[in-house]
Amino acid sequence: MSAATPSNPGREVVLTLSGPDRPGIVHAVSGAMLDLGLNILDSQQFGDPRTGEFHLRMHLQGEGELDRALLERGRGALARDLGADVAMHDPHVPHRLLVMVSRQGHVLNDLLFRVRTGQLNVEVPAVVSNHEDFRAEVEWHGIPFHHVPVTKETKPQAEVRLREIITEERIETVALARYMQVLSEDLCADLPGRVINIHHSLLPSFKGARPYHQAHDRGVKVIGATAHYVTADLDEGPIIEQDFRRVDHRMSPEQLARTGQELEAMAFARALRWHVERRVVLRGRRTIVFS
């Protein structure tokens, strides 16, 4: 399933830059883009005084169809002159997203609705699950559903199949929409910055089963959700987005769970959108997110 067709394809580009900070970077980039005939629609930057790094995201537009070969030459020259990592992306090309789910469907449902209505510029060529629960719903959306069961004994074979699907479908990012299996260290290492998970709390808290019952027992005053990149360290990956809501003693565990599910869906959708739009800069254990 693909996102809605963009209204003005071929005339816009998103530039991202990360490299050593020094005076005149914005001026140099702006001048190079002007030479390419591009107008700046939006620009955000951040110079990190702790690391000496500079990060920038520009959304640019040309008068007509963009010459991609010319843009690539300009990108290469800019990268060499500034000693930085510079990339250019067509914001209208849908991002290829693999969705994985287990037996809780609230995040999956929200995600598929957003894709179907064009709120996320992604296409979902496949959904993978270790259970059959959502086959009918996924196939109703016109998306192939892959049942890949996982046990302790069959986990290596399951990940072989998962790798095949990622390769066959040219997957750019894997979205764990409440997928309740831990990915192996090898798979995490092979997909750095390409797997996003939604966690059922404001990390790091209430790990394990029945998190909302744990929260209820502790009398918490806020509950939330955390969207983060997946690493080999369980639930310790760089955080992209968090959402929370105040609660009190009048709410039952079931009410907490419903509220938490809403937060999970919203935080996950924002994290995916920012990732797809190249707004997230991944630097070690932390992220920089341009709004």
N, C-alpha and C positions, 0 to 999 in steps of 0.2 A: 504494500500500500504506500502511495506517495503523497506528499503534501500537495497543496493547491498550486496551480501553475502561477509563477510570478508574473507581475504586470509589466515589468521592464527588464527582462533578462538581457545579458550581453553588454550592458553599459556601466556596470558597477563592479568594484573590486574592493576587497578588504585586505589591507596591508598590516602585518604584524612584525614587530622588530624587538629583539632582545640582544643586548650587548653591553660593553663597558660604557659607563656614563662619561660624558665630556661636554663642554660647551658647544652649542651650535647644532645639536642633532636635529631638533625640530625644524630649524631653518634649512638644514641640508635636505631633509626628507621632503619638506614642503616645496623647496625649489625643484627637486628632482621630479616630483609629481606634477608640478606646473609645466615642466619641460615635456612631460608625457601627455599634456593636454587634459589633466584630471583636476576636478574641483573637489575640495574637501567638504564632505557632508557632515562628518563628525570626527573628532580626534580626542583621544585620551592618552595620557602618559603618566609614568611614575618612575622617578629616580629613587632608588633604594640606597639611603646613605650607609646602611649597614654592610651591604655587599658591593657597593660601587657599580651596580648594574642599572641599566635604563631599559624600560619596557614601554612600548607604544602600540596603539591600535588606531588605524585610520580607515574610515569608510569613505570611498572616493567614487566619483561618477564622471564619465566622459560624455561628450556631446553625441556620439554615435556608437556604433559597434566597436568594441575595443580590440586592438591588435595585440593578441596574446603573446606573440613572439617579441614584439617591441616591449611589452611589459616585462617579459622575462629578462631581456637585456638590461632594462633599467633596474630591475630587482638585483641582478647580479652585480652591477656596477655599484649600487648603493651598499650592498653587503661588503664588498671589497673595500670601499672607501671608509666605511665606519667600523670595519672589523666586527660586524654583528650578524646574527641570524635574522634574515629577512625572508618573509614568505608573503605570497599573494594568493588570495582565494576568491573564487567567484561565489558571491553570497547566494546566488540563485540556483546553484547546483545542489540538489537534495543530498543530505548526508545519509550514508547507508548504515542503518542501525539494526543490530540483532537484539531482540528482547528475550530475556530469560525469566521464567516465572515458575513458582511451585504451586501452592494451594491457596494463596491469598491473592485475590484478583483486583483489589481496589486500585493499585498503582497501574497495573496493566490496562484496566478499563479506562482510566483517566488518560493514559498515554495514547492509546489507540484513538480515543475521541479527539484529542488534540491534533494528532497526525491527520486524521480524516477531515478535520475542519480547517486545516492549513495553519494551525497555531504553532506548529513546529515544522521547520523546513527539513524534514527527514523522510526517507522511505524505509519501510520495514519489509525486507524481502523474506524474513523468516522469524518465527517464534519457536524457542526451544523450551521444553519443560520436562522435568523428571516425573511428572504425573500427567494424566489424561484429562484433568478436570476442565480445562479451558479450550479444548480442541474445537468444539462447535462454535464457540464465540469467535475465536481467532479466524477460523475458516469462513465465518459469516462476513468478516472484513475482507475476505479475499486473500488472506495471507497463508502461506504454507506453514503447517504446524508439525514440528518434529518432536516426537516422544523419545527422549533419551534417558531411560531409567538409570539411577545411580545407586549402587550399594558400595560398601567398603571394598568388596572383592572386585566389582566391575568399574570402579572409578577410573582407572587408567584407560580402559576401552571407551568409556563415555567421553573422556576428554579428547581422545583421538577423533571420535565422531564430531565433537564440537569444533575441533580445529578444521576438520574437513568442511563443515558448513561455513565457517568463517572465511575459508579460502574460496570455496565455490561461489559464495554470494558476495565476494569482495567487500566484506564487512569492515567499516572504519571504526565503529565503536560498539561495545557490548553494554547493554543496559540491564542491570540486575534488578528487575521489578518485583522485589520480594522473592528472589530465588534463594532457597534455603539450603544450598550446598556450598561448602567452602571450596574455592578454586585452589588447585595445587600451586606450590611455589614456582614450579617451572612455567605453568601457564601464565601466572601473574607476571613473571619476569619477561615473558615473550610478548606481553601486551601492555607495556608501560604507558600510562596515561590514556588507555583506550577502553578501560572497564570502569563503569560508574555504578555505585551501589547506593541504595537508600536504607538507612539504619533507623530503627524505631525508637530512637531517643537522642537527646543532646549528648553526643559522645564526650567522654567515655563514662557511661553509666548504665546500670540495669541490663547487663549482658545476660544472654541465655534465654530460657523459656519464660513465657508469661510476663513480659516486661511491664505491662500496664497493671497487673496485679502486684508486682513488686513496687511500682510507683504508688499504688493505692495504699499498700501496707506501710509505706514510709511517709505518707501524708505529704507528698510533694505539692508545691505551689505552682510549678510550671511543668508542662510536658512539651516535647518537641520531636523533631526529626532532623537527621543529618545526611546530606548527600555528599559522597566522597569518592575519590579515586580508589580503586582496589589495589592493594599491595599484598605481599606475602605476610605482612603483619596484620592479623585479623582485626578488622574494624579500626585500624590505626592509619589508614591512608589519608592523603591531603584532602582537607575539607573544602568543598566548593560552595555549599549553601546550607544554612540551618534555618528552621522556622520553629516558633514556639507559641504557646498560648497559656495564659494563666488559668489555673483550676483551683478548686477548693474542696472541702470535706463533703460537700453535698453530692458530688459526682461519684457514681458507681464505677467499678472497673470497666463495665461495658460502655459507659458513657466516655470514660477516658480513652478506651480503645477506638471508638468512633471518631472522637476528636483527633486522636493521634493519626488515624488513617487519612483524614483530610490533610493534616500537616505533611504527612509523607508524600502524598500525591503532589501537593503544591511545591514542596521543596525540590522534589525530583524533577518536575517539569521545568522549573527555573534553572536548575543545574544543567540539564540536558540542553536547554535553549542557549545558555551562555557558552557551553562547550562547543556546540555546533556553530555558533556565530563567532567563534575564535575570540571570545572575551576572557578566557581563562589562561593565565600563564602559570605553568607548573614549574615550581622551583624547589626541588628537594622535597621536604615534608610539608611545605605550605604552598598556597596558591595566591596569585594576585588576580582579582576579578574586576574587569572594567564593566561598569553598569551600562 
